[in-house]
Each structure stands twice: as C-alpha cells, then as structure tokens.
Amino acid sequence: MGFTESNITLDFPDNKWFRFEDKSAYQQLSGFSFKEMDACWYDEANQTFYLIELKDFTSGNIENQENATGRVHNLLKKSIDSLQMVLAHQLTTDIGNELEQNMGYTIPTNTQLVFISIIDINQSQRSDLGFIRDTYKNKFKAYEKLFNLKSSVISYENAKQRFTWVN
C-alpha cells in the first residue's frame, strides 16, 4: 500500500494515504507555484494526519550554506502550501470539499497535523542535515504555535527506526 520516491519507501498499513499530486483539487493550483508534500497519511487510530516530504540529498551539495538555505526554503514552501490544502479541507471551501471527495474520507478538526521531511543523506552530511533541520524548525515555529502543529526533519536512517511505515 505504499510507494517509493527519492529512493525512500513508505508502506502504510491501510489505504488512508494519498499524494496531493494525484488529486484534482491540488492539480488546479500546481501551475501557480503552489507546492505539495509527497504523501499524506491519516493514522485514524491515533488521530494523526502526517504530511510527508521525501528528499534524496546523497548526491547533492548541501555543505554550501546557500544550497542548504535553498533546500530549507523548498521544504518550507511545500509545508506551508500543504497546510493551506488541509485548512481548505477543514474550512470546507470549494477546493477543500473537492479534496475531501478525492481523498474519500474526512480529516476531523481535532486531528494532530504532523509535518515530516525524511532526508536520505550520506554519513558525511549529518551536520549539514542538522543545519537544515534547525533552520526549518526556526522558520516553521510560528505555524506550529499558531495551528498546534508538530514537525521534524530527520534522516531516512532515523525515520526507519522511528516509523513502522518507513522501509
């Protein structure tokens, strides 16, 4: 019930996952520099909705601060735009209603939203990932406080240990 992107495999335990890129509600907006996270999964038992970004930085230069800062900006843009899609769903806008129809289920308003960026890195990039994580967390902090969100930027290696649905 999963997929692989950026050499990272997700295998969710049920069918309550989707990709914004496959949904017409998102496709209407994608041409306007609107971004999306790679996968979303509703863990109904724990009332948690995960928004997940997958990145393979193993062959990229993230040691250069300018490159790392650009990658942080990309992660933030994807998180913020994806948050807007969820808010449209919860506010029952036209596009939010279409998204619900595309998903086939409702995300209750009391659901915890968790933003996770899973990054595949080389061992030599660990400190660079720390810079990306810390910068992202600092810039996303206002959204976390405003909407009671949780977020993390973690290595693929750590994600496999932390989540049963990351392979």
VMD Tcl script that draws the C-alpha trace (Angstrom):
set ca {
  {0.00 0.00 0.00}
  {2.93 2.33 -0.43}
  {5.35 3.80 -2.90}
  {8.96 4.83 -3.39}
  {10.22 8.31 -4.17}
  {13.72 9.75 -3.84}
  {14.93 6.22 -3.01}
  {12.75 6.27 0.13}
  {9.95 3.74 0.51}
  {6.78 4.31 2.51}
  {4.44 1.39 3.16}
  {1.34 2.49 5.05}
  {-0.72 -0.07 7.00}
  {-4.02 0.94 5.40}
  {-5.44 2.82 2.42}
  {-5.89 6.19 4.15}
  {-2.96 7.73 2.33}
  {-2.73 9.80 -0.80}
  {-0.50 12.08 -2.82}
  {-1.62 15.66 -3.43}
  {-0.09 15.49 -6.91}
  {-2.67 12.84 -7.86}
  {-5.66 14.88 -6.66}
  {-7.54 17.25 -8.96}
  {-8.05 19.65 -6.05}
  {-4.28 20.19 -5.93}
  {-3.73 19.98 -9.69}
  {-5.86 23.11 -10.16}
  {-3.31 25.07 -8.11}
  {0.00 23.48 -9.07}
  {0.52 25.78 -12.06}
  {0.60 28.82 -9.77}
  {3.87 27.95 -7.98}
  {1.82 26.05 -5.40}
  {3.79 23.14 -3.94}
  {2.86 19.91 -2.19}
  {4.35 17.37 0.10}
  {4.92 13.91 -1.35}
  {2.49 11.87 0.73}
  {-0.23 12.24 3.33}
  {-1.48 9.54 5.65}
  {-4.28 9.65 8.18}
  {-3.49 7.46 11.18}
  {-7.09 7.26 12.35}
  {-6.33 5.20 15.47}
  {-4.01 7.92 16.81}
  {-5.93 10.86 15.29}
  {-2.80 12.00 13.48}
  {-2.50 13.26 9.92}
  {1.03 13.00 8.55}
  {2.23 15.24 5.73}
  {5.47 13.75 4.46}
  {8.20 15.10 2.20}
  {10.85 12.76 0.82}
  {14.25 14.01 -0.36}
  {17.42 12.31 -1.55}
  {20.36 14.60 -0.84}
  {23.02 11.90 -1.16}
  {24.37 13.26 -4.43}
  {23.63 16.92 -3.73}
  {25.90 19.60 -2.36}
  {24.33 20.68 0.91}
  {27.62 21.71 2.51}
  {27.33 25.11 0.86}
  {25.09 27.28 3.06}
  {23.42 28.85 0.01}
  {22.42 25.40 -1.29}
  {21.26 24.30 2.16}
  {19.24 27.50 2.61}
  {17.56 26.95 -0.76}
  {16.64 23.43 0.28}
  {15.14 24.74 3.53}
  {13.08 27.26 1.56}
  {11.78 24.41 -0.63}
  {10.80 22.33 2.42}
  {9.05 25.33 3.98}
  {7.14 26.20 0.80}
  {5.91 22.62 0.49}
  {4.88 22.51 4.16}
  {3.05 25.84 4.11}
  {1.24 25.16 0.83}
  {0.23 21.68 2.03}
  {-1.02 23.20 5.28}
  {-3.20 25.50 3.18}
  {-4.72 22.48 1.43}
  {-5.60 20.90 4.79}
  {-7.05 24.19 6.03}
  {-9.15 24.48 2.85}
  {-10.47 20.99 3.61}
  {-11.29 21.89 7.20}
  {-12.86 25.22 6.22}
  {-14.97 23.40 3.59}
  {-14.02 25.71 0.73}
  {-14.85 24.54 -2.79}
  {-11.34 23.16 -3.30}
  {-11.36 21.75 0.24}
  {-14.60 19.89 -0.49}
  {-13.15 18.59 -3.72}
  {-10.07 17.40 -1.85}
  {-12.29 15.51 0.60}
  {-14.10 13.85 -2.30}
  {-10.72 12.98 -3.86}
  {-9.48 11.51 -0.56}
  {-12.64 9.59 0.24}
  {-12.55 10.47 3.95}
  {-12.70 13.45 6.29}
  {-9.87 14.70 8.48}
  {-11.56 15.67 11.78}
  {-10.67 19.14 13.06}
  {-9.25 17.71 16.31}
  {-6.64 15.70 14.37}
  {-2.96 16.37 15.12}
  {-1.12 17.53 11.99}
  {2.48 16.31 11.77}
  {4.87 17.53 9.08}
  {7.82 15.23 8.44}
  {10.64 15.72 5.97}
  {12.60 12.50 5.53}
  {16.01 13.16 4.01}
  {18.33 10.49 2.63}
  {21.89 11.66 3.33}
  {25.43 10.36 3.34}
  {27.21 9.95 6.67}
  {29.36 12.98 5.83}
  {26.23 15.17 5.54}
  {24.96 14.68 9.12}
  {25.97 18.15 10.32}
  {24.53 19.72 7.16}
  {21.23 17.98 7.87}
  {21.38 19.49 11.35}
  {21.65 22.97 9.81}
  {18.68 22.26 7.51}
  {16.60 20.85 10.39}
  {17.36 23.72 12.76}
  {16.73 26.39 10.13}
  {13.46 24.76 9.05}
  {12.24 24.39 12.64}
  {13.07 28.03 13.39}
  {11.18 29.29 10.32}
  {8.19 26.93 10.78}
  {7.86 27.62 14.53}
  {5.21 30.35 14.11}
  {2.96 27.94 12.16}
  {3.49 25.25 14.80}
  {2.38 27.63 17.54}
  {-0.48 29.16 15.57}
  {-2.03 25.85 14.48}
  {-0.69 23.45 17.17}
  {1.36 21.53 14.61}
  {4.31 19.21 15.01}
  {7.20 18.91 12.59}
  {10.51 17.19 12.14}
  {13.29 16.92 9.60}
  {15.00 13.57 10.01}
  {17.36 11.29 8.16}
  {15.99 8.30 6.30}
  {18.02 6.10 8.65}
  {16.31 7.60 11.72}
  {12.87 7.51 10.08}
  {13.19 3.75 9.52}
  {13.82 3.32 13.24}
  {11.04 5.69 14.31}
  {8.14 4.78 11.98}
  {6.99 1.27 11.09}
  {5.70 2.52 7.73}
  {9.13 3.73 6.52}
  {11.13 0.97 4.83}
}
mol new
graphics top color blue
foreach p $ca { graphics top sphere $p radius 0.5 }
foreach p [lrange $ca 0 end-1] q [lrange $ca 1 end] { graphics top cylinder $p $q radius 0.2 }
display resetview
